[in-house]
Amino acid sequence: MAAVAAAAASALRLLASSRHTLLSPFVGGPSSRRFFRGESPSDSQKDMLEIPLPPWEERTDEPIETKRARLLYESRKRGMLENCILLSLFAKENLHQMTERQLNLYDRLINEPSNDWDIYYWATEAKPAPEIFENDVMAMLRDFAKNKNKERRLRAPDLEYLFEKPS
């Protein structure tokens, strides 16, 4: 038992030193870090290793239909199942009618935060969203997340919807 405890303590020391080594080049670099990192209400996150992501940049020269297709794909391929389901169903229902401005707001919403839990907490109103994300797209997503029609939302939509004409 003592050997297991010693091995665990050694692993924790290694993790702590690795964290400092991995993150030290990025600490203090305002353009290399994302600041909307989520946290579970009961999780101290002392054991988390945050990997800095490149800053989000708006794609100004992207054709609108290409943007819709990319956002549809990115809505399906999330880091956590809850957002896969929520965002892919939201995208299926709303992307075809969004303006270019709304598409840009949605693009920023799903691609700037470095933690998917942030998006989920904001959409379900478990936590307030930062002011930069408080807009009509967030309102649409929150309304969609309420599921007022009591639809069964247990999985992402089948891929056949990609070939359907919007109604």
N, C-alpha and C positions, 0 to 999 in steps of 0.2 A: 504494500500500500504506500509506503514511504517513497518507493521508486517511482510510482505513478505520480505522486504529488510533486516530486522533484522534477520529473519530465515536464509536467504541466507548467511549473514555475519557469523552467528553462524556455519553453515555447513562448510563454507570455513575454519574457525579457527579449527574446529574439523578435517577436512581433513589434514590441515597443521600439526597439532600435531600428527595425526595418521601416517602420512608419516614419520615423524622423528622417531617415536617409532618403526614403522615396519622396517625401513631401517637401523637404527642406529647400530644393531649388525653386519651388513654386510659391512658398510662403511669401506673402507681401506683394505678389505680382497681380495687380488688379485686373488685368485683361485676361489672365489665364485661369482664373477661378470663377466658378458660378456660385452665386450667393443664395440661391433658393433651394437649399438642401433640406429635405424633410426629416422629421423625427417622429417616431411613434410616441404616443402620450406617456408610455411607461418605460421607454428605452433610454438609457443614459447615453448610448452610442459611443461609449469610451472604447469599445472594441472595434469600431468601424474604421476602415481605411478608405479615405475619400480619394478617388482618382480624378485629378483635374481634367476637365474637358475643354476643348477649344471654345472660344466665345461664339455664340450664335450670330450668324450674319444673314440678313434678309437677301433673298435671291431676286434682284431687281430685273434681271434680263430673262427670267424663266417664263415661257408662254403659260397662259392661265390653265389650259388643259393639261399641260405637263405638271404644273403645280398641283392641280386636283388629283391627278394620278399618283404623284409622289406622296401627297398627304394621306390619300386613301391607304397606300401601302404602309406608311409610317404609323398610321392609326392602328393597323392590324398587328404590327410587329413591335410590341412593347416589352419592357423588361418584366412585367408582372401580369398575370392573367386578368386581374380585375380591370386594369386599364386596357388590355387587349379587347376585352368584351365591351366595356363602356365606350371607348373611343372608336372602335371599328363600327359598332352599331350607330353611334352618333354620326360618324363620317358617311356611312351609307345613306343615312336619312337627310343629311344637311349639306354636304360639300357641293352637290350639283347646283344648289340655289344660292350659295354664298357669293358675295361680291369679291372683287380682288382684294379690297381692304380687309374684309373679314377673313379671307384665306390667309393673308399675311399675319393677322392677329392669331389665327389658329396655329399657323406654322410656328410662330414664336412660342405660343403656349405649350405645344407638345415637344418642342425641341430645345428650349432654353433651360428649363429647370434640370438640375443634374440628378434629381431623385424622383422616380415615378410616384412615390407616395405623396409628394407635394401636390401633383396634379389631381390625384384621387381625393385627397383631403379637401382641396379647394372645390372640386366638382360636387362633392357630397356635403359640402358646407360644414365639415368637421373642424376646419380651420379657415380663417379669412385668407384670401389671396392677397399677395402684394399689390399695391396700387397699380403697377404697370400692367397687371393682368386683369384688372377690373374693367371690363368692357362688354359690349353686346355679345361677343362670342362666348365669354365666360357665363353670361346670363343664359344663353341658349344651352350651354353644356349643363349648367346646374338644373335648368328646367327639364332637360332630357334625363338627367340622373334621377330625378324624382319619380320617373316611370308612372305617371299619372294614369296611364291606360292599363297598368298592371300586366305588361307583356312579360313573357318568360324570356329572360335574358341570361341563359346559362352557358352560352358559347358564342364565339364570333360567328358572323354570318358566313354561309357557304360562299365560295369564290364565284359562283355563277352570277352573283349580283354585279360583278365587274363588267359583265357583258350586257346587262339589262339597260334599256333606255330609261332615264329618270322620268318619273310620272309627274 
